[in-house]
Amino acid sequence: MKRGGKPTLRQKLDKVFSLFIRQRHASPSGEVQCFTCPKRGHWKTFHCGHFVPRQYLAVRYNETNCQVQCYACNILFNGQPSVFALRLEKDFGVGTVENLESQRQIITKDFPYQEKLEHYERLLDN
């Protein structure tokens, strides 16, 4: 990816996907709750947390892998991986963590950045 100048497709997708994740469960007033702790606040002050780190492209934009997190959980406590894993299993079923972990190994060539970007832009518009 090129540095500087116009934002790359990946950078644009990162931004739009983060907005989607942080807004998808927000109340009409914009309030969300951290996936890994009881903290509540406006979605604009929260992060898009990744269970499997975002360096793994195969799950970087996976809606199950990514959940809203407060700054403390996502940054100060490295995403709270143990709590994150328990919550994933509770909300999405037994085997979710194992499935995400196995997907991290998938090598992704020719990632459809433009297609994904358009998809999440449409979701945000609705």
TIMI-2910 file (N, C-alpha, C, CB; in pm, 1 decimal, decimal comma, always signed):
<rs>
+----------+----------+----------+----------+----------+----------+----------+----------+----------+----------+----------+----------+------+
!      n_x !      n_y !      n_z !     ca_x !     ca_y !     ca_z !      c_x !      c_y !      c_z !     cb_x !     cb_y !     cb_z ! resn !
+----------+----------+----------+----------+----------+----------+----------+----------+----------+----------+----------+----------+------+
!    +83,8 !   -118,3 !     +0,0 !     +0,0 !     +0,0 !     +0,0 !    +88,3 !   +124,7 !     +0,0 !    -95,4 !     -0,2 !   +121,8 !  Met !
!    +45,2 !   +225,7 !    -71,3 !   +117,4 !   +350,9 !    -81,9 !    +98,1 !   +434,9 !    +44,5 !    +71,4 !   +428,6 !   -205,6 !  Lys !
!   +202,5 !   +504,1 !    +86,7 !   +192,2 !   +592,6 !   +202,1 !   +179,0 !   +736,6 !   +154,8 !   +314,7 !   +576,6 !   +295,0 !  Arg !
!   +108,5 !   +817,6 !   +233,2 !    +93,9 !   +958,2 !   +199,0 !     -9,7 !   +978,6 !    +89,6 !   +227,0 !  +1015,6 !   +155,6 !  Gly !
!    -38,6 !  +1104,7 !    +61,4 !   -133,9 !  +1133,7 !    -45,7 !   -274,9 !  +1091,9 !    -10,3 !    -91,7 !  +1065,2 !   -172,6 !  Gly !
!   -346,3 !  +1048,7 !   -111,8 !   -485,2 !  +1006,0 !    -92,5 !   -492,0 !   +882,7 !     -2,6 !   -551,8 !   +976,4 !   -228,1 !  Lys !
!   -597,7 !   +874,5 !    +78,9 !   -614,0 !   +753,7 !   +160,0 !   -632,1 !   +630,9 !    +70,5 !   -734,6 !   +768,5 !   +255,6 !  Pro !
!   -573,7 !   +522,4 !   +111,6 !   -587,8 !   +398,8 !    +35,7 !   -725,9 !   +339,3 !    +58,9 !   -478,0 !   +297,8 !    +74,6 !  Thr !
!   -762,2 !   +244,2 !    -24,6 !   -890,5 !   +175,3 !     -6,1 !   -896,6 !   +109,1 !   +131,1 !   -912,2 !    +70,2 !   -116,9 !  Leu !
!   -785,6 !    +50,8 !   +174,6 !   -784,7 !    -15,4 !   +305,9 !   -809,6 !    +86,2 !   +416,9 !   -650,2 !    -88,3 !   +329,6 !  Arg !
!   -747,5 !   +201,9 !   +408,1 !   -769,2 !   +305,5 !   +509,6 !   -914,8 !   +352,3 !   +511,2 !   -676,0 !   +425,0 !   +484,3 !  Gln !
!   -970,8 !   +369,9 !   +392,5 !  -1111,2 !   +411,7 !   +382,7 !  -1202,7 !   +304,6 !   +440,4 !  -1149,5 !   +440,8 !   +236,0 !  Lys !
!  -1175,6 !   +178,1 !   +404,5 !  -1257,1 !    +68,5 !   +456,7 !  -1243,3 !    +58,2 !   +607,9 !  -1217,4 !    -64,1 !   +390,9 !  Leu !
!  -1122,4 !    +73,4 !   +660,4 !  -1102,5 !    +70,2 !   +805,6 !  -1192,7 !   +172,2 !   +874,4 !   -954,9 !    +97,5 !   +840,8 !  Asp !
!  -1197,7 !   +291,5 !   +820,4 !  -1277,2 !   +398,6 !   +880,9 !  -1426,9 !   +367,8 !   +874,8 !  -1248,6 !   +531,6 !   +810,8 !  Lys !
!  -1474,8 !   +329,4 !   +756,9 !  -1617,5 !   +301,6 !   +739,1 !  -1660,4 !   +179,4 !   +820,6 !  -1649,4 !   +279,8 !   +590,3 !  Val !
!  -1577,3 !    +75,6 !   +821,8 !  -1609,0 !    -45,6 !   +898,6 !  -1613,0 !    -14,2 !  +1048,1 !  -1505,1 !   -157,4 !   +870,1 !  Phe !
!  -1518,9 !    +65,3 !  +1096,3 !  -1517,7 !   +104,7 !  +1237,1 !  -1645,1 !   +180,6 !  +1273,2 !  -1394,3 !   +190,8 !  +1267,7 !  Ser !
!  -1686,8 !   +272,1 !  +1187,2 !  -1812,0 !   +345,3 !  +1211,2 !  -1929,5 !   +248,8 !  +1219,9 !  -1836,7 !   +449,1 !  +1099,7 !  Leu !
!  -1933,0 !   +152,3 !  +1127,5 !  -2041,8 !    +54,4 !  +1127,5 !  -2043,9 !    -25,3 !  +1258,3 !  -2027,9 !    -41,0 !  +1007,4 !  Phe !
!  -1929,6 !    -79,3 !  +1297,9 !  -1922,7 !   -161,5 !  +1419,1 !  -1965,4 !    -81,6 !  +1541,6 !  -1780,6 !   -216,3 !  +1439,0 !  Ile !
!  -1918,8 !    +41,8 !  +1551,6 !  -1949,7 !   +122,1 !  +1670,2 !  -2094,9 !   +170,1 !  +1673,2 !  -1857,0 !   +241,6 !  +1676,6 !  Arg !
!  -2157,9 !   +182,6 !  +1556,7 !  -2295,7 !   +232,6 !  +1552,3 !  -2402,1 !   +123,3 !  +1548,1 !  -2312,5 !   +320,8 !  +1433,3 !  Gln !
!  -2365,5 !     +1,3 !  +1510,2 !  -2468,4 !    -99,2 !  +1479,5 !  -2560,5 !   -134,3 !  +1595,8 !  -2402,7 !   -223,6 !  +1432,1 !  Arg !
!  -2513,9 !   -125,9 !  +1718,7 !  -2599,7 !   -158,1 !  +1833,0 !  -2627,4 !    -35,0 !  +1920,1 !  -2535,0 !   -268,1 !  +1917,5 !  His !
!  -2602,0 !    +82,0 !  +1865,3 !  -2623,0 !   +205,7 !  +1942,2 !  -2771,8 !   +233,1 !  +1961,7 !  -2556,3 !   +325,3 !  +1871,5 !  Ala !
!  -2802,9 !   +288,2 !  +2076,5 !  -2940,1 !   +330,2 !  +2103,5 !  -2970,8 !   +453,1 !  +2017,1 !  -2960,9 !   +361,5 !  +2256,3 !  Ser !
!  -3097,5 !   +494,4 !  +2010,8 !  -3131,0 !   +614,9 !  +1933,2 !  -3051,5 !   +738,7 !  +1977,2 !  -3279,9 !   +643,7 !  +1945,2 !  Pro !
!  -3011,0 !   +743,1 !  +2103,1 !  -2931,8 !   +856,8 !  +2152,0 !  -2782,1 !   +839,8 !  +2124,2 !  -2954,2 !   +875,1 !  +2301,9 !  Ser !
!  -2744,6 !   +722,9 !  +2068,0 !  -2604,8 !   +698,8 !  +2035,1 !  -2527,3 !   +623,2 !  +2140,6 !  -2538,1 !   +826,7 !  +2009,9 !  Gly !
!  -2596,6 !   +577,5 !  +2244,3 !  -2526,9 !   +507,6 !  +2352,7 !  -2498,2 !   +362,4 !  +2316,6 !  -2609,3 !   +513,6 !  +2481,1 !  Glu !
!  -2378,2 !   +317,4 !  +2353,3 !  -2336,8 !   +178,7 !  +2336,7 !  -2277,5 !   +129,3 !  +2468,4 !  -2234,0 !   +164,3 !  +2220,0 !  Val !
!  -2265,3 !     -1,8 !  +2479,0 !  -2196,4 !    -61,0 !  +2593,9 !  -2077,1 !   -139,4 !  +2542,2 !  -2292,2 !   -152,9 !  +2677,5 !  Gln !
!  -1966,3 !   -126,2 !  +2612,1 !  -1845,1 !   -200,6 !  +2578,3 !  -1875,7 !   -350,5 !  +2578,5 !  -1730,0 !   -167,7 !  +2678,1 !  Cys !
!  -1820,8 !   -422,4 !  +2482,7 !  -1841,2 !   -566,4 !  +2470,2 !  -1777,1 !   -642,1 !  +2586,2 !  -1784,6 !   -616,4 !  +2337,7 !  Phe !
!  -1674,1 !   -584,0 !  +2648,1 !  -1597,1 !   -657,0 !  +2748,4 !  -1603,7 !   -599,1 !  +2889,7 !  -1455,8 !   -662,6 !  +2705,8 !  Thr !
!  -1678,7 !   -491,5 !  +2909,4 !  -1697,8 !   -437,2 !  +3044,7 !  -1831,0 !   -361,8 !  +3048,6 !  -1578,3 !   -342,6 !  +3085,7 !  Cys !
!  -1876,1 !   -322,2 !  +3164,7 !  -2006,2 !   -254,9 !  +3175,4 !  -2009,0 !   -108,4 !  +3128,9 !  -2051,2 !   -260,4 !  +3316,6 !  Pro !
!  -1895,2 !    -52,2 !  +3091,3 !  -1890,6 !    +90,1 !  +3056,5 !  -1985,0 !   +122,1 !  +2941,2 !  -1747,9 !   +131,5 !  +3020,1 !  Lys !
!  -2054,7 !   +235,3 !  +2956,3 !  -2146,4 !   +285,1 !  +2854,5 !  -2105,2 !   +426,6 !  +2816,4 !  -2293,7 !   +281,8 !  +2904,9 !  Arg !
!  -2141,1 !   +464,3 !  +2694,4 !  -2112,7 !   +599,5 !  +2648,9 !  -2154,5 !   +614,4 !  +2504,0 !  -1963,9 !   +633,2 !  +2666,2 !  Gly !
!  -2126,2 !   +731,3 !  +2448,1 !  -2161,7 !   +757,1 !  +2308,9 !  -2067,3 !   +679,1 !  +2217,8 !  -2155,9 !   +909,3 !  +2277,3 !  His !
!  -2120,3 !   +625,3 !  +2108,3 !  -2040,4 !   +541,4 !  +2018,1 !  -1917,7 !   +614,4 !  +1964,7 !  -2125,8 !   +493,9 !  +1901,9 !  Trp !
!  -1923,1 !   +746,1 !  +1954,7 !  -1809,4 !   +821,8 !  +1901,5 !  -1686,4 !   +814,5 !  +1991,2 !  -1848,5 !   +966,5 !  +1881,9 !  Lys !
!  -1706,8 !   +782,3 !  +2119,6 !  -1594,2 !   +774,8 !  +2213,0 !  -1543,1 !   +631,7 !  +2230,2 !  -1635,0 !   +831,4 !  +2348,3 !  Thr !
!  -1601,1 !   +538,0 !  +2158,0 !  -1562,8 !   +397,0 !  +2168,9 !  -1480,8 !   +353,2 !  +2047,4 !  -1688,1 !   +308,1 !  +2183,1 !  Phe !
!  -1426,6 !   +235,1 !  +2055,8 !  -1340,1 !   +180,0 !  +1951,1 !  -1404,7 !    +58,1 !  +1885,8 !  -1202,6 !   +142,3 !  +2009,2 !  His !
!  -1351,8 !    +22,1 !  +1771,1 !  -1383,7 !   -104,5 !  +1706,0 !  -1275,6 !   -202,2 !  +1750,8 !  -1390,2 !    -91,0 !  +1546,8 !  Cys !
!  -1309,4 !   -287,5 !  +1847,2 !  -1212,8 !   -383,5 !  +1900,6 !  -1213,4 !   -512,7 !  +1820,2 !  -1242,7 !   -413,3 !  +2047,4 !  Gly !
!  -1095,7 !   -571,1 !  +1805,3 !  -1079,7 !   -696,7 !  +1730,4 !  -1037,4 !   -808,1 !  +1825,7 !   -975,2 !   -680,4 !  +1615,8 !  His !
!  -1105,8 !   -921,0 !  +1820,8 !  -1062,3 !  -1036,6 !  +1900,2 !   -933,5 !  -1092,8 !  +1840,0 !  -1173,8 !  -1146,8 !  +1905,2 !  Phe !
!   -939,9 !  -1139,1 !  +1714,3 !   -818,6 !  -1176,0 !  +1641,2 !   -762,2 !  -1044,3 !  +1588,7 !   -847,5 !  -1281,4 !  +1522,9 !  Val !
!   -636,1 !  -1013,9 !  +1615,1 !   -580,4 !   -884,5 !  +1575,8 !   -602,9 !   -850,8 !  +1428,4 !   -433,1 !   -882,2 !  +1605,2 !  Pro !
!   -615,0 !   -722,7 !  +1402,4 !   -648,0 !   -675,5 !  +1267,9 !   -538,8 !   -700,5 !  +1165,7 !   -678,1 !   -529,9 !  +1271,9 !  Arg !
!   -421,5 !   -741,0 !  +1207,1 !   -315,3 !   -773,3 !  +1110,8 !   -351,6 !   -894,1 !  +1025,4 !   -183,5 !   -799,6 !  +1183,9 !  Gln !
!   -447,2 !   -974,6 !  +1072,1 !   -491,3 !  -1092,6 !   +996,9 !   -608,4 !  -1051,9 !   +907,3 !   -532,5 !  -1209,9 !  +1093,6 !  Tyr !
!   -577,7 !  -1029,0 !   +781,5 !   -674,8 !   -974,7 !   +686,4 !   -799,8 !  -1061,3 !   +672,4 !   -610,0 !   -958,3 !   +551,4 !  Leu !
!   -786,2 !  -1191,5 !   +686,3 !   -901,1 !  -1281,4 !   +668,6 !  -1012,8 !  -1252,5 !   +768,6 !   -856,5 !  -1426,6 !   +682,5 !  Ala !
!   -979,8 !  -1195,4 !   +884,3 !  -1083,0 !  -1164,6 !   +984,5 !  -1084,2 !  -1016,9 !  +1025,1 !  -1062,0 !  -1250,7 !  +1108,0 !  Val !
!  -1006,2 !   -936,4 !   +958,2 !   -997,9 !   -792,9 !   +989,9 !  -1134,9 !   -725,8 !   +982,0 !   -900,0 !   -722,8 !   +894,3 !  Arg !
!  -1216,2 !   -766,0 !   +885,4 !  -1348,5 !   -705,9 !   +865,7 !  -1461,1 !   -805,0 !   +895,9 !  -1362,1 !   -654,3 !   +722,4 !  Tyr !
!  -1435,6 !   -898,8 !   +982,7 !  -1535,2 !   -997,3 !  +1022,8 !  -1622,5 !   -934,8 !  +1132,6 !  -1467,0 !  -1130,3 !  +1072,4 !  Asn !
!  -1752,7 !   -931,4 !  +1111,5 !  -1843,5 !   -864,3 !  +1205,4 !  -1854,5 !   -933,8 !  +1340,6 !  -1980,0 !   -854,0 !  +1144,6 !  Glu !
!  -1821,1 !  -1061,4 !  +1347,2 !  -1820,1 !  -1130,4 !  +1475,3 !  -1689,7 !  -1101,7 !  +1548,6 !  -1839,2 !  -1281,9 !  +1455,9 !  Thr !
!  -1581,1 !  -1100,1 !  +1476,4 !  -1449,2 !  -1073,6 !  +1533,7 !  -1438,4 !   -931,9 !  +1588,8 !  -1341,2 !  -1096,4 !  +1429,1 !  Asn !
!  -1516,8 !   -841,3 !  +1536,6 !  -1507,2 !   -699,9 !  +1572,6 !  -1628,8 !   -655,9 !  +1653,0 !  -1493,0 !   -613,4 !  +1447,0 !  Cys !
!  -1601,4 !   -597,2 !  +1768,7 !  -1708,1 !   -552,7 !  +1857,8 !  -1669,9 !   -417,2 !  +1917,2 !  -1734,4 !   -657,5 !  +1970,4 !  Gln !
!  -1769,0 !   -343,7 !  +1962,5 !  -1744,9 !   -212,6 !  +2022,2 !  -1676,3 !   -231,1 !  +2158,0 !  -1878,5 !   -132,9 !  +2037,7 !  Val !
!  -1571,0 !   -152,3 !  +2179,1 !  -1498,6 !   -156,8 !  +2306,2 !  -1462,7 !    -15,8 !  +2351,4 !  -1371,3 !   -243,1 !  +2293,5 !  Gln !
!  -1455,8 !     +1,6 !  +2483,1 !  -1411,0 !   +129,3 !  +2537,1 !  -1258,9 !   +139,0 !  +2520,4 !  -1452,4 !   +144,3 !  +2687,4 !  Cys !
!  -1207,2 !   +257,8 !  +2535,3 !  -1063,9 !   +282,5 !  +2521,3 !   -983,6 !   +194,1 !  +2617,0 !  -1032,6 !   +430,7 !  +2546,8 !  Tyr !
!  -1027,4 !   +188,3 !  +2742,6 !   -952,0 !   +111,9 !  +2843,4 !   -940,6 !    -35,5 !  +2804,6 !  -1019,2 !   +124,4 !  +2981,2 !  Ala !
!  -1051,8 !    -97,5 !  +2770,0 !  -1048,0 !   -239,9 !  +2733,9 !   -965,2 !   -263,1 !  +2608,2 !  -1190,0 !   -293,6 !  +2713,2 !  Cys !
!   -986,3 !   -181,0 !  +2505,4 !   -919,3 !   -203,5 !  +2377,5 !   -770,9 !   -169,2 !  +2380,9 !   -986,7 !   -122,9 !  +2270,2 !  Asn !
!   -734,2 !    -58,5 !  +2442,2 !   -596,1 !    -11,0 !  +2438,2 !   -519,2 !    -46,7 !  +2565,9 !   -593,6 !   +139,8 !  +2416,8 !  Ile !
!   -568,8 !     -2,6 !  +2680,3 !   -495,1 !    -23,8 !  +2805,0 !   -486,9 !   -170,7 !  +2844,9 !   -559,4 !    +54,8 !  +2916,3 !  Leu !
!   -592,7 !   -246,7 !  +2816,9 !   -595,9 !   -388,3 !  +2855,5 !   -584,3 !   -482,2 !  +2735,7 !   -724,0 !   -418,5 !  +2930,8 !  Phe !
!   -527,5 !   -432,9 !  +2626,0 !   -500,0 !   -514,4 !  +2506,2 !   -620,3 !   -590,1 !  +2452,6 !   -391,9 !   -612,3 !  +2536,3 !  Asn !
!   -737,3 !   -532,6 !  +2463,8 !   -857,4 !   -593,1 !  +2408,5 !   -929,3 !   -689,8 !  +2501,0 !   -822,9 !   -663,2 !  +2284,7 !  Gly !
!   -876,6 !   -709,6 !  +2622,2 !   -938,8 !   -803,5 !  +2716,8 !   -966,1 !   -938,5 !  +2650,2 !  -1070,3 !   -744,6 !  +2772,5 !  Gln !
!   -864,8 !  -1006,6 !  +2595,8 !   -888,6 !  -1127,1 !  +2515,8 !   -965,2 !  -1239,0 !  +2587,2 !   -758,5 !  -1180,6 !  +2469,9 !  Pro !
!   -941,4 !  -1259,1 !  +2714,5 !  -1013,0 !  -1366,2 !  +2786,4 !  -1161,3 !  -1334,9 !  +2797,6 !   -953,5 !  -1386,6 !  +2926,9 !  Ser !
!  -1191,6 !  -1211,9 !  +2837,3 !  -1331,1 !  -1169,5 !  +2850,9 !  -1397,5 !  -1167,4 !  +2713,8 !  -1340,4 !  -1029,8 !  +2917,9 !  Val !
!  -1324,9 !  -1117,7 !  +2613,2 !  -1375,6 !  -1111,1 !  +2475,4 !  -1413,2 !  -1251,6 !  +2428,9 !  -1269,6 !  -1047,8 !  +2379,4 !  Phe !
!  -1325,0 !  -1348,6 !  +2452,9 !  -1350,1 !  -1487,1 !  +2410,0 !  -1474,3 !  -1544,7 !  +2477,2 !  -1228,5 !  -1575,5 !  +2441,3 !  Ala !
!  -1487,2 !  -1524,3 !  +2606,7 !  -1605,0 !  -1574,9 !  +2678,4 !  -1733,0 !  -1513,2 !  +2624,9 !  -1592,7 !  -1546,9 !  +2828,1 !  Leu !
!  -1730,1 !  -1384,7 !  +2599,6 !  -1849,3 !  -1316,3 !  +2549,2 !  -1884,0 !  -1362,4 !  +2407,4 !  -1828,2 !  -1164,3 !  +2551,5 !  Arg !
!  -1782,5 !  -1384,1 !  +2322,3 !  -1808,2 !  -1435,0 !  +2187,1 !  -1878,2 !  -1570,4 !  +2193,1 !  -1676,4 !  -1446,8 !  +2107,6 !  Leu !
!  -1827,4 !  -1658,5 !  +2278,1 !  -1887,0 !  -1792,0 !  +2291,5 !  -2030,7 !  -1782,4 !  +2343,7 !  -1801,9 !  -1879,9 !  +2386,0 !  Glu !
!  -2054,5 !  -1691,6 !  +2437,9 !  -2188,9 !  -1674,5 !  +2494,7 !  -2285,7 !  -1619,5 !  +2389,8 !  -2184,3 !  -1580,3 !  +2617,1 !  Lys !
!  -2243,0 !  -1516,9 !  +2316,3 !  -2332,5 !  -1448,4 !  +2222,0 !  -2348,8 !  -1520,6 !  +2088,7 !  -2281,7 !  -1309,9 !  +2196,3 !  Asp !
!  -2242,9 !  -1586,2 !  +2041,1 !  -2245,2 !  -1643,3 !  +1906,6 !  -2235,0 !  -1795,9 !  +1903,7 !  -2133,2 !  -1585,2 !  +1826,3 !  Phe !
!  -2219,5 !  -1856,6 !  +2020,9 !  -2218,1 !  -2001,8 !  +2027,3 !  -2080,3 !  -2062,1 !  +2048,4 !  -2276,2 !  -2056,6 !  +1903,5 !  Gly !
!  -2083,7 !  -2180,8 !  +2104,7 !  -1960,9 !  -2256,3 !  +2129,3 !  -1893,1 !  -2285,9 !  +1995,7 !  -1990,9 !  -2388,4 !  +2206,9 !  Val !
!  -1763,7 !  -2265,7 !  +1991,1 !  -1687,9 !  -2288,7 !  +1869,1 !  -1655,6 !  -2161,0 !  +1793,7 !  -1763,1 !  -2381,0 !  +1779,9 !  Gly !
!  -1715,8 !  -2048,5 !  +1834,6 !  -1691,6 !  -1921,5 !  +1765,6 !  -1545,0 !  -1880,9 !  +1773,2 !  -1779,0 !  -1811,2 !  +1825,2 !  Thr !
!  -1487,7 !  -1890,6 !  +1891,6 !  -1347,4 !  -1851,1 !  +1910,1 !  -1256,2 !  -1941,1 !  +1827,6 !  -1307,9 !  -1857,3 !  +2059,7 !  Val !
!  -1281,2 !  -2071,0 !  +1833,4 !  -1199,9 !  -2165,2 !  +1755,0 !  -1210,8 !  -2135,3 !  +1604,9 !  -1243,8 !  -2311,1 !  +1783,5 !  Glu !
!  -1330,1 !  -2103,6 !  +1559,7 !  -1351,9 !  -2070,9 !  +1419,4 !  -1274,8 !  -1945,2 !  +1378,6 !  -1501,0 !  -2052,0 !  +1392,5 !  Asn !
!  -1282,3 !  -1841,2 !  +1460,2 !  -1209,9 !  -1717,8 !  +1429,4 !  -1058,8 !  -1741,4 !  +1431,0 !  -1247,4 !  -1607,0 !  +1529,7 !  Leu !
!  -1013,0 !  -1818,8 !  +1529,0 !   -869,6 !  -1848,6 !  +1537,3 !   -821,5 !  -1925,4 !  +1414,7 !   -839,0 !  -1928,7 !  +1664,2 !  Glu !
!   -903,4 !  -2017,4 !  +1365,1 !   -861,7 !  -2094,3 !  +1247,5 !   -864,1 !  -2007,9 !  +1121,1 !   -952,5 !  -2217,0 !  +1229,2 !  Ser !
!   -955,6 !  -1912,5 !  +1115,5 !   -964,0 !  -1824,7 !   +998,6 !   -844,3 !  -1730,9 !   +987,9 !  -1091,9 !  -1743,4 !  +1003,9 !  Gln !
!   -780,2 !  -1701,0 !  +1099,9 !   -666,2 !  -1608,4 !  +1096,8 !   -554,8 !  -1659,3 !  +1006,3 !   -611,9 !  -1586,3 !  +1237,9 !  Arg !
!   -547,8 !  -1790,6 !   +987,0 !   -440,7 !  -1850,2 !   +907,2 !   -465,2 !  -1844,6 !   +756,6 !   -421,6 !  -1992,5 !   +948,4 !  Gln !
!   -585,3 !  -1806,1 !   +717,1 !   -618,6 !  -1800,7 !   +575,0 !   -542,2 !  -1686,2 !   +509,0 !   -771,6 !  -1783,5 !   +554,7 !  Ile !
!   -473,0 !  -1719,0 !   +402,1 !   -400,8 !  -1616,8 !   +327,2 !   -497,0 !  -1555,7 !   +226,2 !   -274,4 !  -1676,3 !   +256,2 !  Ile !
!   -511,1 !  -1425,8 !   +233,4 !   -608,4 !  -1355,7 !   +151,3 !   -537,0 !  -1275,3 !    +44,3 !   -697,1 !  -1264,6 !   +237,4 !  Thr !
!   -553,8 !  -1315,8 !    -79,6 !   -497,7 !  -1242,3 !   -192,4 !   -612,0 !  -1171,0 !   -263,8 !   -420,3 !  -1337,5 !   -290,1 !  Lys !
!   -581,3 !  -1061,9 !   -326,8 !   -682,1 !   -986,2 !   -402,0 !   -805,4 !   -957,7 !   -316,9 !   -722,8 !  -1062,5 !   -528,4 !  Asp !
!   -784,2 !   -901,3 !   -199,2 !   -895,0 !   -870,8 !   -109,6 !   -988,8 !   -769,3 !   -175,0 !   -842,5 !   -817,0 !    +25,6 !  Phe !
!  -1120,7 !   -791,6 !   -166,2 !  -1217,8 !   -703,7 !   -234,2 !  -1245,6 !   -574,6 !   -155,9 !  -1349,2 !   -778,7 !   -256,5 !  Pro !
!  -1143,5 !   -490,7 !   -140,5 !  -1159,3 !   -367,4 !    -63,3 !  -1273,6 !   -279,9 !   -114,2 !  -1030,5 !   -288,5 !    -65,9 !  Tyr !
!  -1277,8 !   -258,4 !   -245,0 !  -1379,9 !   -170,3 !   -302,1 !  -1520,3 !   -224,3 !   -276,1 !  -1357,3 !   -153,2 !   -452,8 !  Gln !
!  -1538,8 !   -352,9 !   -296,3 !  -1669,7 !   -416,7 !   -273,9 !  -1712,2 !   -403,3 !   -127,4 !  -1664,8 !   -566,4 !   -314,4 !  Glu !
!  -1621,0 !   -430,9 !    -36,5 !  -1651,7 !   -420,0 !   +107,3 !  -1679,9 !   -275,1 !   +146,0 !  -1534,8 !   -475,5 !   +192,3 !  Lys !
!  -1601,7 !   -183,4 !    +92,4 !  -1621,2 !    -41,7 !   +121,4 !  -1761,2 !     +1,9 !    +79,2 !  -1514,5 !    +43,5 !    +50,0 !  Leu !
!  -1801,7 !    -33,9 !    -40,0 !  -1935,0 !     +1,5 !    -88,4 !  -2044,2 !    -61,9 !     -2,8 !  -1951,5 !    -41,3 !   -234,0 !  Glu !
!  -2023,2 !   -187,0 !    +38,5 !  -2119,9 !   -258,1 !   +123,0 !  -2142,0 !   -184,0 !   +255,3 !  -2071,5 !   -402,2 !   +150,4 !  His !
!  -2033,4 !   -148,1 !   +323,4 !  -2046,8 !    -82,5 !   +454,0 !  -2091,5 !    +62,8 !   +441,8 !  -1915,0 !    -88,7 !   +529,1 !  Tyr !
!  -2058,7 !   +127,7 !   +331,9 !  -2112,6 !   +262,4 !   +308,9 !  -2264,0 !   +256,9 !   +293,1 !  -2048,1 !   +326,5 !   +183,7 !  Glu !
!  -2313,5 !   +154,5 !   +220,3 !  -2459,3 !   +138,1 !   +205,2 !  -2525,7 !   +110,9 !   +340,6 !  -2491,0 !    +22,6 !   +106,6 !  Arg !
!  -2464,7 !    +25,5 !   +421,6 !  -2522,4 !     -4,7 !   +552,5 !  -2528,5 !   +120,6 !   +641,1 !  -2440,8 !   -114,7 !   +622,2 !  Leu !
!  -2425,0 !   +202,2 !   +634,7 !  -2424,3 !   +324,5 !   +714,1 !  -2528,5 !   +424,5 !   +665,1 !  -2286,4 !   +388,0 !   +711,1 !  Leu !
!  -2554,4 !   +424,3 !   +535,1 !  -2653,4 !   +517,3 !   +479,4 !  -2796,0 !   +480,5 !   +521,6 !  -2643,4 !   +519,5 !   +326,4 !  Asp !
!  -2818,2 !   +353,3 !   +555,8 !  -2954,0 !   +308,4 !   +591,7 !  -2983,8 !   +324,4 !   +736,4 !  -2973,9 !   +166,0 !   +554,2 !  Asn !
+----------+----------+----------+----------+----------+----------+----------+----------+----------+----------+----------+----------+------+
</rs>
